Amino acid sequence: MSTINIRRAEERDLEAIGLINGSVFLGDRDQFDGAQRWATCWFNAFPLYQYFVVEEDDVVVGYAGWQLHGGFHRAEPVIELDQIGILPAHQGKGLAPRLIQECMQALLTWTKESNDRIESHLTFVVWAYALNFNAVNVYAKYFTDGVSGLRTQFGARAENMLRIRIPIVRPIRIE
């Protein structure tokens, strides 16, 4: 039985993130050099962008990148699942759903600790290509409050948006 570990990405993980990105996504980042440069830029943008990795037997086999929108001390923060990639040989093992769940919990904890202005909710969103049925099926299990949307970005393929708002109970602020 293999050992699965999910943790925040470290700088030493950027090469693996670039390789995984190039193996699962097409487009301008499907070449390793471009994918690794892109990952390095986002990694250096912490806390605006936060990477997590999933390891199987101490080998990075997947990652997720999350982007915070609208500022660090927003009353109702929004965090977007920007990317999630699992090496093809490791897909179908439930790693992506587990990565999503554990990342959301870690980001919820991080947001509560770093943002004293949260009033009621933390909102998670994800955009997925409408015809990427596997991704949409996975996301629909975790981004489930019934709000969805559709867009085309830069004249490209249509994307679905799914959302979940997680209530956060905080003491009443006295100002």
Secondary structure, 3 states (H helix, E strand, C coil): CCCEEEEECCHHHHHHHHHHHHHHCCCCCCCHHHHHHHHHHHHCCCCCEEEEEEEECCEEEEEEEEEEECCCCCCCCEEEEEEEEECHHHCCCCHHHHHHHHHHHHHHHHHHHHCCCCCCEEEEEEEEECCCHHHHHHHHHHCCCCCEEEEECCCCCEEEEEEEEEECCCCCCCC
